[in-house]
Amino acid sequence: MHSFRYQDGKLYCEGVDLERVAENYGTPLYVYSAGTVLDHYHRLDSALSDLDHLICYAVKANSNRAILKLLSEQGSGFDIVSGGELFRVLAAGGDPQLCTFAGVGKSQEEIEYALDQRVLSFNVESEAELAYIDRIARGKKTRAPIALRVNPDVDAGTHKYVSTGRSENKFGIALDRVASVYEQAARMPNILIRGVQMHIGSQITDAAPFAEAIEKVTPLILELKERYALEFFSVGGGIGIVYESSFASGRGDWWSEKDRVEATTTLPLTIHDYAAAILPPLRAIGLRVLLEPGRLLVGNAGVLLTRVRYLKQTEHKKFVIVDAGMNDLIRPALYQSYHEIVPVREPRGSSRELVDVVGPVCESGDFFAQDRELLAMKQGDLAAIMSAGAYGFVMASNYNSRPLPAEALVRGDRFSLIRQRQTMEDLVRGEC
Ligand SMILES: *Cc1c(COP(=O)(O)O)cnc(C)c1O
């Protein structure tokens, strides 16, 4: 679910008219709904309530401190992939002892930092990394808690750039090799075996691959449980969200209550379905379960507000040129991903036209929609690019020397700036 709704022809986030937020902070502007993030967190948490579990929010999906603070106040842990993300969690008041540290290329500085902060676990992705962590822990006269990341070789049926659980991906250790790497780990004096980890990919919209992967690693985990004092099994993240038709789908009276209800009852993968699929095999394993959702918690909780700068009609196409670009939201260019685009003010009449919505960046890949039938927009109109809360701002860059956009957070009928728009001065800061 999400909290973006039309009221009297105006697009609201919770109790706030989005036009007001754009007028206050300018565009392009990311706006997040705190209520949506919390709702998703609590629904996942309660769907798993009869299982000993810890949600470790995947910080890389949206790492703004205000978002991390919201979640840490709920008791959430965090899945981090860099020293920078650990720093952010600490800056947001999060508990480092509820952090799992993933990633295939951890540096010495990052490992030392994470050891100093006593993270819950290093999720180790190779034998070389395991040996490296052991050595660094020895230098610090401590033991590094670890889980090996198992690559279960399942096809999650997702985009090739976000698939991580196939044997050809760079992630994890092959299922048939893991037991012997655990043996090596057990012999390392400065390694403490704490768990088993996996993560099969992202934007997975079917529950079956999750259950399949758990079932595939179950014999291994039961065997490991006999030998080592395992404390947890982390099933990773990857739960997909609805990008298309979640909101306004081009079906006639597109903001009607009926459409909204229809959209929320046709989710490809609900939290309930996900929990129902993974609970039985997890109960059979009998370990504490860690979950690392990123997109699920924040994806539908954010929009990118953008203003129409120009309309341009060519022989072949009509272009709507907006002030947000691929540097602000790269998902369409990187993953061919779909984002709904809706007007913040309900237009008079509802004539539709076939357009490309493009940004100002000097790349043909700089688009948000191609050949899409949208309600007619005109210069100066404000539009919302929906479901931009995950892998949006975090992937923004300064390409074309465009300052990073601002971010705002809505809570009930209040809103505030949670990251200032960059200035021109910020663009050259640090250059000498
Ligand atoms: C990216 C990532 C996640 C989160 O993925 P989502 O698809 O956003 O849920 C979880 N665990 C690991 C190890 C990751 O790399």
Ligand as a Chemical Component Dictionary entry (heavy atoms), coordinates in Angstrom:
data_LIG
# 
_chem_comp.id                   LIG 
_chem_comp.type                 NON-POLYMER 
_chem_comp.pdbx_formal_charge   0 
_chem_comp.three_letter_code    LIG 
# 
loop_
_chem_comp_atom.comp_id 
_chem_comp_atom.atom_id 
_chem_comp_atom.alt_atom_id 
_chem_comp_atom.type_symbol 
_chem_comp_atom.charge 
_chem_comp_atom.model_Cartn_x 
_chem_comp_atom.model_Cartn_y 
_chem_comp_atom.model_Cartn_z 
_chem_comp_atom.pdbx_ordinal 
LIG C1 C1 C 0 20.363 -5.212 -2.094 1  
LIG C2 C2 C 0 20.355 -6.230 -1.035 2  
LIG C3 C3 C 0 19.200 -6.418 -0.263 3  
LIG C4 C4 C 0 17.921 -5.661 -0.480 4  
LIG O1 O1 O 0 17.311 -5.955 -1.698 5  
LIG P1 P1 P 0 15.821 -5.434 -1.994 6  
LIG O2 O2 O 0 15.521 -5.984 -3.325 7  
LIG O3 O3 O 0 15.862 -3.952 -1.991 8  
LIG O4 O4 O 0 14.945 -5.976 -0.928 9  
LIG C5 C5 C 0 19.261 -7.345 0.747  10 
LIG N1 N1 N 0 20.381 -8.075 0.995  11 
LIG C6 C6 C 0 21.502 -7.914 0.261  12 
LIG C7 C7 C 0 22.687 -8.732 0.580  13 
LIG C8 C8 C 0 21.524 -6.997 -0.779 14 
LIG O5 O5 O 0 22.624 -6.850 -1.516 15 
# 
loop_
_chem_comp_bond.comp_id 
_chem_comp_bond.atom_id_1 
_chem_comp_bond.atom_id_2 
_chem_comp_bond.value_order 
_chem_comp_bond.pdbx_ordinal 
LIG C1 C2 SING 1  
LIG C2 C3 SING 2  
LIG C2 C8 DOUB 3  
LIG C3 C4 SING 4  
LIG C3 C5 DOUB 5  
LIG C4 O1 SING 6  
LIG O1 P1 SING 7  
LIG P1 O2 DOUB 8  
LIG P1 O3 SING 9  
LIG P1 O4 SING 10 
LIG C5 N1 SING 11 
LIG N1 C6 DOUB 12 
LIG C6 C7 SING 13 
LIG C6 C8 SING 14 
LIG C8 O5 SING 15 
# 
